[in-house]
Amino acid sequence: MAGTSPGGSRPAVIIDTSPTPNGDLHIGHLAGPFMSADIHARYLRARGRPVVFSTGTDDSQTYVMAGARRSGTTPEELAAVNHAAIGRTLRAAGISVDGYAPYDDAYRANALRFVTDLYDAGKLELRTVSFPCDARTGEVLLEGLVGGYCPVCVTESRGGVCEMCGHPNNFDELIDPWSTLDPAAPVTTREHQVLVLPMEQYRKRLASFYQTRESGLRPRTLKFLREALARPLPDFPVTYPVAHGLPSPFPGTEGQRLNAWVEGIPAAMYCTDFAARRVADPRVAGKELWRPEHDPEIIYFIGSDIVYFWGLTHLALLMAHDGRYALPDHIVSNEFYELEDDKFSTTRGHVVYIDEVLGLVSRDAFRFHLALTGPEHQRTNFSRDALVKVTRDRLVGPWNRIAGALAPAAADTPGTLPVSGPARRRARAVLDRFVDAYEIQGYSPSTAADLVVAQLDRLGRATARLAELPAPARAEALGDLFLELRVLIAGASPILIDLAEEARRAGGWDGTLDEALADAGEVTAFPVPFLGGAGERPGE
């Protein structure tokens, strides 16, 4: 049994926000929440924690509606095609979700029940508000159907929330709005009565909630929350006068749909329940883990541009249920990942998909590169040339030189090898550093990837010195190397998943990140796996 992380046996509920199925996931999507969530989930499992890691797709989004119109299909057909494509991409990248939930009747019933409970408790209110609309057709323009300039930072934005500053722009707040489907269409405004959650009623509770969590928030998220909570919070629309999404059943909103963003929390709950029915761990299997009696540690992995929703409106929706559901413990946000120093853009064809990447490098090399260069605290950049060069020079080459040099010893050394006290202390220090990088407070996959590079450099030099040692000293040096490599494999295992699995099958690693790994007084030589080259995925 692995040594447990500070959360002990507390179940970890890891939420990777549901992607919008208006297209497949590209590398920019994977570099943010998905890779970060997967690395943390794998780490917790190796530490013995019960984990449920899940996601689905956000089929109700207006971006699906807009994408379907552009491609001449229906939103349902577009979402179905891309739900399947996203699932394939997650598997190809090694994203270890315990459940990839469908958008089905059970999903829809769960979302409607969540909102109906609030309506029945009197937590939602009717408001007459003004929306931009197409002056010729009368169609309401919101979310992905409308562009304009953010009223807070005056940069180009879509409806609902500004990608740049993170602040909301509900209703008719966008400056100089235009239709994204027909930019030449004249835009006017029209009043509609919709249901809202009066967010200002929750501002003090939200501010109190974050007072004890500021130290765990990344800089942009902390800045946004401080700004947002220092001013009155705008009403959050629960229903919208649009043609796509879940039909609203509430009086006064006939013909309207639920705001897709309202579905975020019930969707997360549904995905968690879907996944919990598919795990074998009896500590979490089949349980309603969002109930407070299970004491879940709920962790969101999100882009920093949607903190308004996940950090404020969704939290207020949970609070409005008056203790029925647990509240999140952590928000891990990321910044934007650019491609060749420009923004990823599906519309302009400026994207890279996983099939292309796995034609250049192995899956482990790809995961290592995303961990190393991921946009944790600021924008970072992906380039194909850097992917190939960095992984070749800093990971694959150094690792395979060590594996090749130690192959004869692994084949010819019977029994066990002694391990020195200094080697055990070094191994423990390295293991502790990996743990520090993976624990949620200060979580940083890039730190873990940097540590892999540093240890490969050190162990590579130690391996090169073996030939200079007399036989007795070489035996102890070999024992030290195999112990420290075993610890390095364990520490890198949430990132280098194929290498770790091959090492586990070969007996070089037991699948845990237990502190005892570093404390062994002797070790058995094992065949050190090689890292795959371009397009290869070892062990598959």
Kinemage of the C-alpha trace (Angstrom):
@kinemage 1
@onewidth
@group {chain A} dominant
@subgroup {mainchain}
@vectorlist {calphas} color= white
{ca met a 1} P 0.000 0.000 0.000
{ca ala a 2} L 1.371 3.382 -0.953
{ca gly a 3} L 2.081 6.016 1.608
{ca thr a 4} L -0.825 8.416 1.546
{ca ser a 5} L -0.794 12.092 0.705
{ca pro a 6} L -1.860 14.672 3.294
{ca gly a 7} L -5.506 14.047 2.335
{ca gly a 8} L -5.249 10.543 3.790
{ca ser a 9} L -8.090 8.301 2.630
{ca arg a 10} L -10.335 11.280 1.852
{ca pro a 11} L -11.839 10.722 -1.610
{ca ala a 12} L -10.495 13.070 -4.272
{ca val a 13} L -13.058 14.260 -6.815
{ca ile a 14} L -11.144 15.666 -9.784
{ca ile a 15} L -13.156 17.776 -12.183
{ca asp a 16} L -11.865 18.545 -15.644
{ca thr a 17} L -14.361 21.057 -16.986
{ca ser a 18} L -16.427 19.638 -19.832
{ca pro a 19} L -15.079 20.665 -23.245
{ca thr a 20} L -17.427 22.172 -25.820
{ca pro a 21} L -17.968 19.649 -28.646
{ca asn a 22} L -17.830 22.174 -31.475
{ca gly a 23} L -14.539 20.567 -32.500
{ca asp a 24} L -11.901 18.071 -31.396
{ca leu a 25} L -9.418 18.909 -28.631
{ca his a 26} L -6.198 20.449 -29.877
{ca ile a 27} L -2.860 20.728 -28.087
{ca gly a 28} L -3.832 24.040 -26.502
{ca his a 29} L -6.737 22.332 -24.746
{ca leu a 30} L -4.637 19.395 -23.601
{ca ala a 31} L -1.814 21.573 -22.264
{ca gly a 32} L -4.077 23.210 -19.713
{ca pro a 33} L -6.673 21.469 -17.556
{ca phe a 34} L -6.525 17.987 -19.069
{ca met a 35} L -2.839 17.238 -18.630
{ca ser a 36} L -2.708 18.921 -15.217
{ca ala a 37} L -5.742 17.002 -13.970
{ca asp a 38} L -4.423 13.694 -15.276
{ca ile a 39} L -0.983 14.110 -13.703
{ca his a 40} L -2.529 14.945 -10.333
{ca ala a 41} L -5.000 12.040 -10.515
{ca arg a 42} L -2.210 9.585 -11.338
{ca tyr a 43} L -0.102 10.971 -8.498
{ca leu a 44} L -2.897 10.570 -5.961
{ca arg a 45} L -3.602 7.011 -7.081
{ca ala a 46} L 0.088 6.138 -6.682
{ca arg a 47} L -0.079 7.578 -3.147
{ca gly a 48} L -2.993 5.359 -2.232
{ca arg a 49} L -5.757 7.961 -2.379
{ca pro a 50} L -9.245 7.040 -3.596
{ca val a 51} L -9.790 9.080 -6.756
{ca val a 52} L -12.676 9.718 -9.129
{ca phe a 53} L -11.576 11.694 -12.182
{ca ser a 54} L -14.220 12.489 -14.770
{ca thr a 55} L -15.374 14.717 -17.586
{ca gly a 56} L -18.002 14.826 -20.341
{ca thr a 57} L -18.909 17.299 -23.054
{ca asp a 58} L -20.858 20.560 -22.798
{ca asp a 59} L -23.349 19.964 -25.600
{ca ser a 60} L -25.718 22.819 -24.675
{ca gln a 61} L -23.241 25.598 -25.440
{ca thr a 62} L -24.194 28.159 -28.073
{ca tyr a 63} L -20.774 27.553 -29.633
{ca val a 64} L -22.133 24.150 -30.728
{ca met a 65} L -25.162 25.893 -32.207
{ca ala a 66} L -22.957 28.396 -34.051
{ca gly a 67} L -20.572 25.706 -35.267
{ca ala a 68} L -23.433 23.594 -36.574
{ca arg a 69} L -24.810 26.497 -38.600
{ca arg a 70} L -21.430 27.172 -40.145
{ca ser a 71} L -20.948 23.519 -41.086
{ca gly a 72} L -24.497 22.935 -42.312
{ca thr a 73} L -25.434 20.314 -39.741
{ca thr a 74} L -27.466 20.180 -36.539
{ca pro a 75} L -26.075 20.912 -33.057
{ca glu a 76} L -26.902 17.354 -32.015
{ca glu a 77} L -25.035 15.813 -34.943
{ca leu a 78} L -22.020 18.080 -34.473
{ca ala a 79} L -21.873 17.358 -30.744
{ca ala a 80} L -22.119 13.586 -31.278
{ca val a 81} L -19.279 13.546 -33.807
{ca asn a 82} L -17.027 15.636 -31.608
{ca his a 83} L -17.918 13.812 -28.384
{ca ala a 84} L -16.485 10.686 -30.019
{ca ala a 85} L -13.455 12.589 -31.375
{ca ile a 86} L -12.693 14.118 -27.968
{ca gly a 87} L -12.904 10.687 -26.355
{ca arg a 88} L -10.354 9.323 -28.829
{ca thr a 89} L -8.038 12.264 -28.172
{ca leu a 90} L -8.227 11.790 -24.410
{ca arg a 91} L -7.315 8.117 -24.791
{ca ala a 92} L -4.472 8.885 -27.201
{ca ala a 93} L -2.998 11.417 -24.754
{ca gly a 94} L -3.282 8.975 -21.852
{ca ile a 95} L -5.807 11.096 -19.922
{ca ser a 96} L -6.911 8.591 -17.283
{ca val a 97} L -10.518 9.622 -16.702
{ca asp a 98} L -12.444 7.052 -14.709
{ca gly a 99} L -15.529 7.977 -16.693
{ca tyr a 100} L -16.235 9.986 -19.836
{ca ala a 101} L -19.899 10.735 -19.374
{ca pro a 102} L -22.459 10.922 -22.190
{ca tyr a 103} L -24.882 13.789 -22.719
{ca asp a 104} L -27.978 11.632 -22.358
{ca asp a 105} L -31.436 11.610 -20.789
{ca ala a 106} L -29.970 10.945 -17.336
{ca tyr a 107} L -27.678 13.955 -17.752
{ca arg a 108} L -30.571 16.172 -18.789
{ca ala a 109} L -32.794 14.995 -15.939
{ca asn a 110} L -30.014 15.603 -13.412
{ca ala a 111} L -29.396 19.170 -14.658
{ca leu a 112} L -33.098 20.037 -14.613
{ca arg a 113} L -33.525 18.581 -11.124
{ca phe a 114} L -30.616 20.673 -9.809
{ca val a 115} L -32.141 23.900 -11.144
{ca thr a 116} L -35.724 22.954 -10.244
{ca asp a 117} L -34.713 22.469 -6.608
{ca leu a 118} L -33.484 26.069 -6.577
{ca tyr a 119} L -36.632 27.332 -8.274
{ca asp a 120} L -38.872 25.487 -5.813
{ca ala a 121} L -36.882 26.920 -2.885
{ca gly a 122} L -37.434 30.461 -4.170
{ca lys a 123} L -33.743 31.066 -4.920
{ca leu a 124} L -34.313 32.228 -8.506
{ca glu a 125} L -35.991 35.474 -9.574
{ca leu a 126} L -37.579 36.781 -12.762
{ca arg a 127} L -35.927 39.878 -14.236
{ca thr a 128} L -36.676 41.910 -17.346
{ca val a 129} L -33.365 42.520 -19.089
{ca ser a 130} L -32.152 43.717 -22.452
{ca phe a 131} L -30.296 41.521 -24.955
{ca pro a 132} L -28.583 42.335 -28.236
{ca cys a 133} L -30.398 40.785 -31.175
{ca asp a 134} L -30.268 40.606 -34.953
{ca ala a 135} L -32.436 43.540 -36.074
{ca arg a 136} L -33.643 41.670 -39.173
{ca thr a 137} L -34.546 38.287 -37.648
{ca gly a 138} L -35.054 39.172 -34.001
{ca glu a 139} L -32.724 36.347 -32.950
{ca val a 140} L -31.155 37.001 -29.543
{ca leu a 141} L -27.366 37.186 -29.667
{ca leu a 142} L -25.529 35.889 -26.613
{ca glu a 143} L -22.549 33.766 -25.588
{ca gly a 144} L -20.972 32.341 -28.760
{ca leu a 145} L -23.443 34.126 -31.025
{ca val a 146} L -22.250 37.634 -30.183
{ca gly a 147} L -18.972 39.533 -30.252
{ca gly a 148} L -18.139 42.970 -28.968
{ca tyr a 149} L -15.804 44.761 -26.607
{ca cys a 150} L -15.560 43.968 -22.919
{ca pro a 151} L -17.034 46.715 -20.714
{ca val a 152} L -14.223 46.206 -18.174
{ca cys a 153} L -11.019 45.945 -20.241
{ca val a 154} L -12.336 47.041 -23.681
{ca thr a 155} L -10.809 44.122 -25.571
{ca glu a 156} L -12.646 41.939 -28.068
{ca ser a 157} L -14.841 39.416 -26.304
{ca arg a 158} L -17.639 36.948 -26.810
{ca gly a 159} L -20.768 37.094 -24.717
{ca gly a 160} L -20.976 35.933 -21.117
{ca val a 161} L -17.389 36.408 -19.979
{ca cys a 162} L -14.262 38.135 -21.251
{ca glu a 163} L -11.432 35.785 -22.155
{ca met a 164} L -8.869 38.480 -21.411
{ca cys a 165} L -9.837 39.887 -17.988
{ca gly a 166} L -12.297 37.211 -16.864
{ca his a 167} L -15.116 39.613 -15.971
{ca pro a 168} L -18.727 38.909 -16.998
{ca asn a 169} L -20.635 40.839 -19.643
{ca asn a 170} L -24.163 39.525 -19.236
{ca phe a 171} L -27.171 40.710 -21.224
{ca asp a 172} L -26.462 43.915 -23.243
{ca glu a 173} L -23.177 44.903 -21.591
{ca leu a 174} L -20.868 44.292 -24.576
{ca ile a 175} L -19.730 47.481 -26.299
{ca asp a 176} L -20.501 47.711 -30.048
{ca pro a 177} L -21.885 44.160 -30.339
{ca trp a 178} L -22.042 42.189 -33.604
{ca ser a 179} L -23.351 38.818 -34.694
{ca thr a 180} L -20.639 36.172 -34.999
{ca leu a 181} L -22.782 34.317 -37.538
{ca asp a 182} L -23.300 37.386 -39.728
{ca pro a 183} L -21.017 40.297 -38.768
{ca ala a 184} L -22.799 42.522 -41.320
{ca ala a 185} L -26.192 42.085 -39.650
{ca pro a 186} L -27.567 45.192 -37.901
{ca val a 187} L -27.760 44.693 -34.148
{ca thr a 188} L -30.337 46.212 -31.839
{ca thr a 189} L -31.594 45.358 -28.341
{ca arg a 190} L -34.775 43.755 -27.107
{ca glu a 191} L -36.173 43.118 -23.630
{ca his a 192} L -36.940 39.632 -22.349
{ca gln a 193} L -37.970 38.306 -18.975
{ca val a 194} L -35.557 35.614 -17.746
{ca leu a 195} L -34.807 33.776 -14.533
{ca val a 196} L -31.635 34.839 -12.715
{ca leu a 197} L -29.677 33.918 -9.639
{ca pro a 198} L -29.210 37.211 -7.723
{ca met a 199} L -25.471 36.899 -7.201
{ca glu a 200} L -25.151 39.955 -4.948
{ca gln a 201} L -26.971 38.007 -2.229
{ca tyr a 202} L -23.989 35.610 -2.106
{ca arg a 203} L -21.103 38.083 -2.342
{ca lys a 204} L -20.263 38.130 1.392
{ca arg a 205} L -20.393 34.330 1.605
{ca leu a 206} L -18.192 34.042 -1.465
{ca ala a 207} L -15.685 36.539 -0.074
{ca ser a 208} L -15.588 34.640 3.230
{ca phe a 209} L -15.095 31.357 1.371
{ca tyr a 210} L -11.986 32.670 -0.387
{ca gln a 211} L -10.405 34.362 2.619
{ca thr a 212} L -8.864 31.063 3.711
{ca arg a 213} L -8.013 29.879 0.179
{ca glu a 214} L -6.098 32.795 -1.324
{ca ser a 215} L -2.712 31.169 -0.801
{ca gly a 216} L -3.688 28.255 -3.040
{ca leu a 217} L -4.850 30.358 -5.989
{ca arg a 218} L -2.725 31.211 -8.993
{ca pro a 219} L -2.006 34.911 -9.638
{ca arg a 220} L -4.545 35.752 -12.336
{ca thr a 221} L -7.330 33.893 -10.548
{ca leu a 222} L -6.585 35.648 -7.278
{ca lys a 223} L -6.498 39.046 -8.985
{ca phe a 224} L -9.820 38.466 -10.720
{ca leu a 225} L -11.586 37.227 -7.584
{ca arg a 226} L -10.369 40.200 -5.570
{ca glu a 227} L -11.622 42.583 -8.261
{ca ala a 228} L -14.966 40.842 -8.702
{ca leu a 229} L -15.730 40.557 -4.988
{ca ala a 230} L -14.842 44.202 -4.360
{ca arg a 231} L -17.823 45.350 -6.447
{ca pro a 232} L -21.507 44.350 -6.703
{ca leu a 233} L -21.952 41.048 -8.508
{ca pro a 234} L -24.272 41.101 -11.533
{ca asp a 235} L -27.272 38.800 -11.767
{ca phe a 236} L -26.437 35.445 -13.304
{ca pro a 237} L -28.900 34.410 -16.044
{ca val a 238} L -30.389 30.959 -15.474
{ca thr a 239} L -32.609 30.930 -18.583
{ca tyr a 240} L -32.023 32.426 -22.023
{ca pro a 241} L -34.236 33.122 -25.055
{ca val a 242} L -32.277 30.897 -27.446
{ca ala a 243} L -33.158 27.893 -29.593
{ca his a 244} L -30.520 25.414 -28.359
{ca gly a 245} L -30.070 23.758 -24.976
{ca leu a 246} L -32.265 22.250 -22.290
{ca pro a 247} L -35.842 23.612 -22.402
{ca ser a 248} L -36.814 25.684 -19.382
{ca pro a 249} L -39.818 24.238 -17.506
{ca phe a 250} L -40.422 27.354 -15.392
{ca pro a 251} L -43.445 29.669 -15.653
{ca gly a 252} L -42.675 32.971 -17.299
{ca thr a 253} L -39.812 31.511 -19.350
{ca glu a 254} L -41.783 29.554 -21.917
{ca gly a 255} L -39.734 28.827 -25.047
{ca gln a 256} L -36.446 29.587 -23.297
{ca arg a 257} L -33.499 27.304 -22.547
{ca leu a 258} L -31.270 26.871 -19.541
{ca asn a 259} L -28.089 28.895 -19.730
{ca ala a 260} L -25.469 26.269 -20.631
{ca trp a 261} L -23.182 27.612 -17.902
{ca val a 262} L -25.829 26.760 -15.277
{ca glu a 263} L -25.333 23.127 -16.234
{ca gly a 264} L -21.666 23.182 -15.182
{ca ile a 265} L -22.105 21.975 -11.607
{ca pro a 266} L -24.880 19.410 -12.179
{ca ala a 267} L -22.831 18.207 -15.151
{ca ala a 268} L -19.765 17.780 -12.914
{ca met a 269} L -21.879 15.873 -10.403
{ca tyr a 270} L -23.304 13.665 -13.128
{ca cys a 271} L -19.842 12.962 -14.558
{ca thr a 272} L -18.558 12.101 -11.078
{ca asp a 273} L -21.452 9.710 -10.442
{ca phe a 274} L -20.979 8.164 -13.884
{ca ala a 275} L -17.284 7.581 -13.158
{ca ala a 276} L -17.853 6.364 -9.583
{ca arg a 277} L -19.971 3.523 -10.949
{ca arg a 278} L -16.984 2.390 -13.013
{ca val a 279} L -14.136 2.313 -10.484
{ca ala a 280} L -13.221 -0.771 -8.514
{ca asp a 281} L -12.090 1.044 -5.347
{ca pro a 282} L -14.788 0.274 -2.722
{ca arg a 283} L -13.997 3.551 -0.943
{ca val a 284} L -15.639 5.510 -3.769
{ca ala a 285} L -17.410 3.018 -6.032
{ca gly a 286} L -21.035 3.939 -6.627
{ca lys a 287} L -21.148 6.709 -4.017
{ca glu a 288} L -22.698 10.172 -4.446
{ca leu a 289} L -19.398 11.851 -3.743
{ca trp a 290} L -20.699 15.425 -3.887
{ca arg a 291} L -22.630 14.819 -0.680
{ca pro a 292} L -20.933 16.398 2.376
{ca glu a 293} L -21.139 13.171 4.404
{ca his a 294} L -18.479 11.634 2.124
{ca asp a 295} L -16.077 14.530 2.891
{ca pro a 296} L -14.774 14.775 -0.689
{ca glu a 297} L -11.752 16.833 -1.650
{ca ile a 298} L -13.121 18.508 -4.776
{ca ile a 299} L -10.520 19.890 -7.163
{ca tyr a 300} L -11.294 21.917 -10.278
{ca phe a 301} L -8.820 22.117 -13.164
{ca ile a 302} L -9.873 25.025 -15.371
{ca gly a 303} L -8.672 27.738 -17.707
{ca ser a 304} L -8.288 31.079 -15.967
{ca asp a 305} L -10.742 32.671 -18.422
{ca ile a 306} L -13.711 30.798 -16.882
{ca val a 307} L -12.994 31.412 -13.200
{ca tyr a 308} L -16.054 33.711 -13.117
{ca phe a 309} L -18.270 30.707 -13.743
{ca trp a 310} L -16.502 28.006 -11.748
{ca gly a 311} L -15.220 30.246 -8.988
{ca leu a 312} L -18.273 32.465 -8.452
{ca thr a 313} L -21.546 31.572 -10.177
{ca his a 314} L -21.191 27.809 -9.763
{ca leu a 315} L -20.113 28.231 -6.169
{ca ala a 316} L -23.142 30.437 -5.501
{ca leu a 317} L -25.395 27.794 -7.071
{ca leu a 318} L -23.952 25.238 -4.658
{ca met a 319} L -24.364 27.598 -1.708
{ca ala a 320} L -27.979 28.222 -2.725
{ca his a 321} L -28.702 24.540 -2.067
{ca asp a 322} L -28.078 25.232 1.636
{ca gly a 323} L -25.591 22.516 2.532
{ca arg a 324} L -26.940 19.722 0.358
{ca tyr a 325} L -23.704 19.548 -1.618
{ca ala a 326} L -20.029 19.823 -0.741
{ca leu a 327} L -18.095 22.893 -1.849
{ca pro a 328} L -14.836 22.767 -3.834
{ca asp a 329} L -11.531 22.719 -1.996
{ca his a 330} L -9.163 23.835 -4.737
{ca ile a 331} L -9.154 25.646 -8.067
{ca val a 332} L -6.122 24.996 -10.263
{ca ser a 333} L -6.232 27.437 -13.164
{ca asn a 334} L -3.961 27.797 -16.167
{ca glu a 335} L -3.159 30.524 -18.655
{ca phe a 336} L -3.181 30.314 -22.461
{ca tyr a 337} L -0.911 28.032 -24.479
{ca glu a 338} L 0.026 29.623 -27.797
{ca leu a 339} L 1.096 27.935 -31.022
{ca glu a 340} L 4.192 29.283 -32.754
{ca asp a 341} L 3.758 32.572 -30.822
{ca asp a 342} L 0.169 33.068 -31.947
{ca lys a 343} L -3.194 32.133 -30.466
{ca phe a 344} L -4.603 28.699 -31.297
{ca ser a 345} L -7.443 29.232 -33.793
{ca thr a 346} L -9.567 26.468 -35.253
{ca thr a 347} L -11.248 28.982 -37.560
{ca arg a 348} L -7.921 30.045 -39.078
{ca gly a 349} L -6.560 26.508 -39.112
{ca his a 350} L -3.825 27.501 -36.642
{ca val a 351} L -3.996 24.338 -34.538
{ca val a 352} L -2.096 21.138 -33.859
{ca tyr a 353} L -3.941 17.920 -33.073
{ca ile a 354} L -2.574 14.926 -31.235
{ca asp a 355} L -2.240 12.663 -34.281
{ca glu a 356} L 0.289 15.070 -35.789
{ca val a 357} L 2.223 15.333 -32.525
{ca leu a 358} L 2.410 11.567 -32.071
{ca gly a 359} L 3.922 11.371 -35.528
{ca leu a 360} L 6.802 13.520 -34.279
{ca val a 361} L 7.516 12.112 -30.799
{ca ser a 362} L 6.364 9.354 -28.471
{ca arg a 363} L 3.412 9.847 -26.165
{ca asp a 364} L 5.675 10.098 -23.118
{ca ala a 365} L 7.815 12.735 -24.821
{ca phe a 366} L 4.668 14.678 -25.723
{ca arg a 367} L 3.343 14.500 -22.153
{ca phe a 368} L 6.737 15.531 -20.796
{ca his a 369} L 6.849 18.547 -23.109
{ca leu a 370} L 3.359 19.697 -22.094
{ca ala a 371} L 4.253 19.285 -18.419
{ca leu a 372} L 7.509 21.191 -18.889
{ca thr a 373} L 6.060 24.050 -20.941
{ca gly a 374} L 2.454 24.132 -19.718
{ca pro a 375} L 0.949 27.582 -19.024
{ca glu a 376} L 0.738 27.363 -15.248
{ca his a 377} L 1.226 31.017 -14.294
{ca gln a 378} L 1.622 32.848 -17.609
{ca arg a 379} L 1.213 32.330 -21.334
{ca thr a 380} L 3.645 29.838 -22.813
{ca asn a 381} L 4.345 28.703 -26.346
{ca phe a 382} L 4.268 25.429 -28.270
{ca ser a 383} L 6.266 24.850 -31.412
{ca arg a 384} L 6.887 21.660 -33.324
{ca asp a 385} L 10.632 22.299 -33.570
{ca ala a 386} L 10.913 22.902 -29.818
{ca leu a 387} L 8.891 19.772 -29.083
{ca val a 388} L 11.280 17.600 -31.074
{ca lys a 389} L 14.501 19.290 -29.939
{ca val a 390} L 13.683 19.653 -26.246
{ca thr a 391} L 12.395 16.131 -25.789
{ca arg a 392} L 15.291 14.641 -27.768
{ca asp a 393} L 18.029 16.581 -25.991
{ca arg a 394} L 16.652 16.797 -22.458
{ca leu a 395} L 14.656 13.585 -22.080
{ca val a 396} L 14.892 10.807 -24.658
{ca gly a 397} L 18.623 11.020 -25.404
{ca pro a 398} L 19.813 11.216 -21.774
{ca trp a 399} L 17.382 8.531 -20.642
{ca asn a 400} L 18.268 6.068 -23.381
{ca arg a 401} L 22.006 6.524 -22.850
{ca ile a 402} L 21.516 5.488 -19.222
{ca ala a 403} L 19.249 2.580 -20.201
{ca gly a 404} L 21.772 1.360 -22.770
{ca ala a 405} L 24.721 1.637 -20.400
{ca leu a 406} L 22.920 -0.327 -17.667
{ca ala a 407} L 21.457 -3.026 -19.938
{ca pro a 408} L 24.432 -5.437 -19.465
{ca ala a 409} L 24.272 -5.055 -15.676
{ca ala a 410} L 20.528 -5.719 -15.671
{ca ala a 411} L 21.085 -8.896 -17.695
{ca asp a 412} L 24.207 -10.200 -15.910
{ca thr a 413} L 23.772 -9.240 -12.244
{ca pro a 414} L 22.152 -12.028 -10.211
{ca gly a 415} L 20.717 -11.446 -6.754
{ca thr a 416} L 20.701 -8.067 -5.087
{ca leu a 417} L 23.043 -5.114 -5.029
{ca pro a 418} L 23.953 -3.080 -1.924
{ca val a 419} L 22.767 0.519 -1.628
{ca ser a 420} L 24.794 3.118 0.237
{ca gly a 421} L 23.447 5.452 2.893
{ca pro a 422} L 24.215 8.569 0.831
{ca ala a 423} L 22.284 7.105 -2.122
{ca arg a 424} L 19.247 6.479 0.077
{ca arg a 425} L 19.387 10.050 1.327
{ca arg a 426} L 19.634 11.381 -2.239
{ca ala a 427} L 16.748 9.187 -3.343
{ca arg a 428} L 14.592 10.362 -0.453
{ca ala a 429} L 15.364 14.003 -1.226
{ca val a 430} L 14.382 13.505 -4.874
{ca leu a 431} L 11.192 11.669 -3.933
{ca asp a 432} L 10.254 14.460 -1.521
{ca arg a 433} L 10.744 17.026 -4.276
{ca phe a 434} L 8.428 15.124 -6.596
{ca val a 435} L 5.807 14.946 -3.862
{ca asp a 436} L 6.101 18.690 -3.290
{ca ala a 437} L 5.569 19.323 -7.012
{ca tyr a 438} L 2.495 17.079 -7.226
{ca glu a 439} L 0.693 18.017 -4.019
{ca ile a 440} L -2.156 20.417 -4.675
{ca gln a 441} L -0.712 23.239 -2.592
{ca gly a 442} L 1.927 24.601 -4.951
{ca tyr a 443} L 1.001 22.076 -7.650
{ca ser a 444} L 3.424 22.345 -10.574
{ca pro a 445} L 3.912 19.667 -13.239
{ca ser a 446} L 6.604 21.879 -14.801
{ca thr a 447} L 8.620 21.616 -11.579
{ca ala a 448} L 8.309 17.828 -11.732
{ca ala a 449} L 9.410 17.793 -15.392
{ca asp a 450} L 12.373 20.047 -14.550
{ca leu a 451} L 13.302 17.638 -11.782
{ca val a 452} L 13.328 14.751 -14.268
{ca val a 453} L 15.779 16.692 -16.445
{ca ala a 454} L 18.066 17.558 -13.538
{ca gln a 455} L 18.173 13.994 -12.241
{ca leu a 456} L 18.840 12.560 -15.690
{ca asp a 457} L 21.831 14.853 -15.990
{ca arg a 458} L 23.175 13.802 -12.587
{ca leu a 459} L 22.528 10.069 -13.039
{ca gly a 460} L 23.909 10.177 -16.563
{ca arg a 461} L 27.233 11.456 -15.242
{ca ala a 462} L 27.216 8.792 -12.512
{ca thr a 463} L 26.552 6.102 -15.127
{ca ala a 464} L 29.449 7.320 -17.278
{ca arg a 465} L 31.814 6.966 -14.303
{ca leu a 466} L 30.995 3.287 -13.730
{ca ala a 467} L 33.656 2.024 -16.120
{ca glu a 468} L 36.369 3.827 -14.140
{ca leu a 469} L 35.534 2.078 -10.856
{ca pro a 470} L 37.140 -1.109 -9.503
{ca ala a 471} L 34.826 -4.117 -9.229
{ca pro a 472} L 33.811 -3.787 -5.519
{ca ala a 473} L 33.065 -0.089 -5.854
{ca arg a 474} L 31.211 -0.725 -9.119
{ca ala a 475} L 28.800 -3.111 -7.392
{ca glu a 476} L 27.834 -0.489 -4.813
{ca ala a 477} L 27.640 2.225 -7.470
{ca leu a 478} L 25.326 0.005 -9.517
{ca gly a 479} L 23.095 -0.549 -6.494
{ca asp a 480} L 22.948 3.193 -5.903
{ca leu a 481} L 22.083 3.842 -9.546
{ca phe a 482} L 19.320 1.254 -9.735
{ca leu a 483} L 17.723 2.547 -6.527
{ca glu a 484} L 17.845 6.151 -7.694
{ca leu a 485} L 16.507 5.210 -11.123
{ca arg a 486} L 13.646 3.326 -9.491
{ca val a 487} L 12.777 6.456 -7.496
{ca leu a 488} L 13.088 8.610 -10.629
{ca ile a 489} L 10.721 6.311 -12.529
{ca ala a 490} L 8.242 6.482 -9.651
{ca gly a 491} L 8.498 10.264 -9.457
{ca ala a 492} L 8.103 10.673 -13.210
{ca ser a 493} L 5.316 8.068 -13.479
{ca pro a 494} L 2.383 10.545 -13.561
{ca ile a 495} L 4.003 12.121 -16.631
{ca leu a 496} L 5.921 9.288 -18.351
{ca ile a 497} L 3.062 6.817 -18.232
{ca asp a 498} L 4.268 4.307 -20.844
{ca leu a 499} L 7.788 4.164 -19.433
{ca ala a 500} L 6.400 3.663 -15.933
{ca glu a 501} L 4.092 0.871 -17.047
{ca glu a 502} L 6.946 -0.922 -18.818
{ca ala a 503} L 9.111 -0.578 -15.706
{ca arg a 504} L 6.278 -1.941 -13.565
{ca arg a 505} L 5.906 -4.984 -15.809
{ca ala a 506} L 9.679 -5.557 -15.713
{ca gly a 507} L 9.763 -5.445 -11.913
{ca gly a 508} L 11.626 -2.160 -11.669
{ca trp a 509} L 8.782 -0.309 -9.946
{ca asp a 510} L 5.852 -1.394 -7.797
{ca gly a 511} L 3.359 1.210 -8.997
{ca thr a 512} L 3.488 3.377 -5.870
{ca leu a 513} L 5.026 6.621 -4.717
{ca asp a 514} L 5.687 5.236 -1.265
{ca glu a 515} L 8.431 6.773 0.869
{ca ala a 516} L 9.778 3.249 1.396
{ca leu a 517} L 10.976 3.234 -2.214
{ca ala a 518} L 13.912 5.394 -1.190
{ca asp a 519} L 14.800 3.482 1.977
{ca ala a 520} L 15.894 0.119 0.611
{ca gly a 521} L 19.281 -1.169 1.746
{ca glu a 522} L 19.571 -3.357 -1.324
{ca val a 523} L 18.054 -3.471 -4.774
{ca thr a 524} L 17.670 -5.912 -7.642
{ca ala a 525} L 18.982 -4.829 -11.018
{ca phe a 526} L 16.194 -4.483 -13.575
{ca pro a 527} L 16.032 -3.751 -17.311
{ca val a 528} L 15.656 0.013 -17.571
{ca pro a 529} L 13.043 0.699 -20.255
{ca phe a 530} L 13.963 2.743 -23.264
{ca leu a 531} L 11.906 5.774 -24.219
{ca gly a 532} L 10.259 5.526 -27.618
{ca gly a 533} L 11.310 7.563 -30.595
{ca ala a 534} L 9.178 9.473 -33.090
{ca gly a 535} L 5.653 8.176 -33.291
{ca glu a 536} L 6.222 5.255 -30.914
{ca arg a 537} L 4.289 4.487 -27.756
{ca pro a 538} L 6.178 1.851 -25.771
{ca gly a 539} L 4.101 -0.890 -24.269
{ca glu a 540} L 1.150 -0.533 -26.652
